[in-house]
């Protein structure tokens, strides 16, 4: 096998692959990239055992066809440090891969490819859903952060992101870590399938499409798997078993009480109070409505206390006081992009639904018990 390729194209491909696989995997084939040189194109394939990646590069000069298996991190680390625009890669024999530029030459030891799995990226007959790049970015930035950690929740489904069709044009997307929840409603095209996807798939798709002119993503689904079609790149993930709790109605149900404040003022007030409680095992922010104002209290027996006041622009609440986890609250508020934020609830023990200027986004946070 021998080919010449643009450095930026092969390095970009290997970067994506290394974000998927584990270079420390004891199985060498799961930390490697399988490169196929065919007539007029290169195909890069990698897998971590649970997900698989395939990318095709056509801007390449193939001198000799063939295929190899090589350590992905090693190849990426070396090629990314080359200061030439083009790179020639030549397979000397079954064990040695030679890398040449006008100013350098090196050799990398290959891996036996006999145990590399056969990966099928054919999605003929699968359901197809199409969403935009902007939708994907919103999911990555404003929904994905609320997925559960696999180490803190026994329900594996909540470590993923739930997609659920509302009708033939709109879909809802949900993530929850049991203490907070994010809800996002967006438009889609194609088949309206319900599924739960690995968050890493969303981040990889955002990264790959960020430099692409085509700003749509096609998701092909069957009962167990999903393939993301990103122009010349395919990413295949196993879907989570749908044991997602029925929590959407909690965030969409009508709330009896509501008050609204400026988001930036609230964030600044909580951040100032965090100076006193940030080192607490369970940092608490106390919110209380008093004389038409929102009082933010942060109290620590060891460091002191803070009392902040924020104007309320709209309210049907007279008596209100809740305790919230300060870390969970501030990370949630920092994700919201809005001028104002509304707290909606039925009673002080019930979950608080946070709404903003954008009706397509909702968040929920659970108060602390006294």
N, C-alpha and C positions, 0 to 999 in steps of 0.2 A: 504494500500500500504506500502511495505517495501522493501528496497534494500540497498546494500552496493556497493560503487563505489570508484574508485581512485580519490583523491582530485584534482589532476591536470587536469583530464579530465572534471569533472563537472565545475570547476572554469573557464577553458578555454571556455567552451560552454557558460556559463553565461556572461562572459566578452564580447563575440561577440553579444549576445542578448542585453546587455545594451548599446552597441554602436549603435544599431538600434532604440530602443524604447526611449520614453521620460518618465523618472521616475516621472515627475511632471504633467503628463497628468491627467486631471480631471476625465477621464474615467478610473477606476482602472484596467479594463481588458486590456487596451492598455499600461499599465506599468507593466504587469505581465507576467510570463512564465507558460505555461501549460505543466505539466510533466506527461507523460504516462509510467507506468511500465507494460510492456508486457512480455511474455515468452522470456527470453534471451536478452532483449534489453530495453533501455530507449529512449523515444522520447521527445525532447524538442521543443515546438512550441511557437512562440511569434509574435506579429504584432503591428505596430504603426498606423494601419489604411490604410496606403498607400503601405507598404511593409510587407512581412511576412518571417519568418525564421523557418526552421525545421532542427534539427540535431539528429542523431541517435548514441547512444553509446552502443556498444555490449560487451565491457569489464566490465561486471557488474554482480553481484549476486542478482537475484530477489527472495525474500522470499515470497512476496505477490503482486499480480498484483493490478492495480488501477490507478487512475489519480487524480491530484490536480491542483489548480491554486494558485500561491504564488507571492508576490511582488518580481520582478526580482532583483532590486538593493539591497533590504534588504538581500535576500538569498546570492547573490554574495558577498556583503560586509562582511557577517559573515563567510561564508565558506572560503574566501580567507585569513582570519586571523587564521584559524585552522592550527596547526603545526604538524598534523598527516597525514600519507600517504593515509589512507582509512577513509571513512565516511559512517556511517549508517544512513539512513533517514527513519523514520517510521511515518506513519499517524495514530495518536491516535484516532481521530474521525473526524467529518466533519469540525471542526474548528481548530484543533491543529496539527501541524507538529513537530515531535520531531527529533532532530539531535544529534547523539551520536558518540563519539570517545572514545578510551580507557581512556581519561583523562577529558572528558567534556560532558555535556548534556545541551541542550537548547530547547526552544519551540518557534515556529513562528505561528502566527495566519494566517490562510488561507483565501482566497477570494472565494466568491461564484462564481462557474464556469458556472452557467446557462446562463449567457449572453456572454460568450466567443464565438467569431464567429467561424463558421465551415470553415476551410481553405482547399482548394483543391490544392495539389501539383502534380497532375497528368499531365504529359506533352505528353501523347501519341498522335501521329499525328502532333505534332508541328515541325516547322523547326529547324534544329540543326546546330550550328556553333561552331567549336572547335578552340581555340587559346592557345598559350603557356603561361606559367607563366611569362617568360621574357617579352613577349608582353604586358601582363597585367601591369607589373611593369613600363614599359615605358609609357604606357597610364596614369597611376596614377601620375608619376613624371613629365612628360613632356607635357602632353596634358590637363589633368584635371585642373591644376592651371589657365587655361585661360577661364574657363566657366564663364558666367555672374552671378552676384548676383541676386537672385530673387527680391531684393529690388531696383535694379537699372535698370531693363530691363522689359518692359511689355511683351516681347515675351518669354514665359515660356520655349520654346524649346531650347533657347540658354543657359539656366541654366544646360542643360544636355550635353552629349557627343554624337556626331553624328558618326555612323558607316555606311559606304557606300561601297558596293562591286564595285571594279574596273573591275574584271573579275572572273573567276572560281577559281583563286588561290590567288589573292591579294585583300586587302580591305584597304580603307583609313579611317582615324579617325580624326575628327575635333572638335575644341572648340574655341569659340571666345567671348570676352567681349565687342565687338564693337570697342575697341581701339587697341587690339592685337588679334592675331590668331595663333593657333598651328595646324600643319598638320603632320600626321604620316602615313606611308604606311607600311603594314605588311602582312605576309602570313597567310592563314587560311585554314581550312578544312571544308567540309560540304556545307550547303546551304548558298548562298550569299544574305542575307536579309539586307535591309536598315532599321535602327532603331535608336532611340535616347534614351539613358539610363541615369538613375540617377547616378551621380558621386559617391555617397556613396556606390553603389553596387560594383564599381571597387575597392574602398579602402577595403571593407570588404572581397572581394575575395582575394586580395593580402595578407591581414593579416591571413586569414584562411589557404591559401596554403603555406605560408612562412615556416611552420613547417611540411609540408606534403611531402612524397616521390613522390607522383603523381603531376607532374608539368604541367598539362593541365587543361583547364576549358571548360566545355560544356555549351553553351548557347542555351536554347530552347525558341523559339519565336512563338507567334501567333500575331494577329493584334493588340492586346492591352496589352499583358503582356510578361514578360521575366522571365524564371527560370534559375538561375545559379546553375549548378550541380557541387559541390565541394566535391567529394568523398562521405562522410557520411552526408554532409550538403547541403541543398537546400535553396536558397534565391530567393524570388519571388518579382518582382517589376512591377509596372505599367509603360508602355512605354509612353513617351511624344508624344503628337500629333505632326505629322511632319509638322511644320510650319517653319523649319530651313531655314534661308535666303540662297540664291544661291551665296555663297561667295567663294567656292572652286576654281573657275576659276581665281579669283583675285590673289591667291597665286601660281597658276601653270602657269599663262601666262608668255610669254617670256619678259624679262626685257632688256632694251637697254644698260643701264649703270651698272657698277659694280666696287667695290673696296674691297680689302681684307686686314685685319690686324690681328695681333695676339690677340686672345680673352682675354688672361690673362692680357696683357698690357692695353687693352681697359677698362676692368673691374676695374683695379687698378686706372687708370686715372679718371674714372667717380666717383669711391668711394672717391678719394681725393677731387674732386670738390664738392661732395655732402655735405661736411662739411659746405659749404657756403650757400647752397640752400635747405637743408633738411627740414628746418622749414617754407619754403615758402608754401603758399596755393597751388600754382602750380609750383613745382620746375622744372626748365628748364635746359636741357643740349643742348648746341649748338655744332653741328658738322660741321666743315668746312675744305675743302681741300685747302691747300695753299703751294705752292712751293713743291709739291709732298709729303707733310706730312698731316696727319689728326690732326687738332687742335680741342681740346675739351675745350669748354668755359663754365664755371659756374659762373654766375654773380648775385649778390644780392646787392640792394641799402642799405641794413641794415648791412650786415656782411662783405662784401668784394667780392673778385672774385678769380678765378683760371683759368689759361691757361695751358693746358697739351698738349704734342705733342706725337703722336704715329706714328711709321714708317708704310708705306703702302707697302705691298709686291707685290701687283698686282692691276692694275687700268687702266680703259679706260676713266677716268673722269678728266676734267680739272678744271671746275668751279662748286663748289658744296657747299651748305650751307643749313642746316635744323635745326629745333628746335624740340626736343623730350621731352616728360615728363620723368624726371629723374627717378622717382620711377618705372614707368612702364617699362622703358628700362632696368634698372639694375636687376629687378626681372626676366625679360625675359632672359637676358644674363647669369644670374647665373644658370639657368636651363639647358642651352646648354652645352653639353659635347663635346669639340672639341679643337684642337690647334688653328685653325684659324676660323675667321668669315667673311663672305662676305655680303656686303650691295648691294642689287640689286634693281634698280628702273628705271622708264621711265622719270620722272621729279621730281623736288623737292617738288611738291604738292601731288604727288601720294604716295600710301602706299609703304613702304620699305619692301622688302622680304629678310629675313635673312637666309642664307644657310651656312652649315658647311661641315666638312669632311664626315659626314654621309648623304648620299643622300635620306635616308628614312624619314628624319625630315626637316621640313621647319617652319619658323615663320614669322609673319607679324606684323608690327607696323605702326600706322598712325601718320604722322607728325603733329605738332601743327601749326595752322594758325598764321601768323604774326600779 
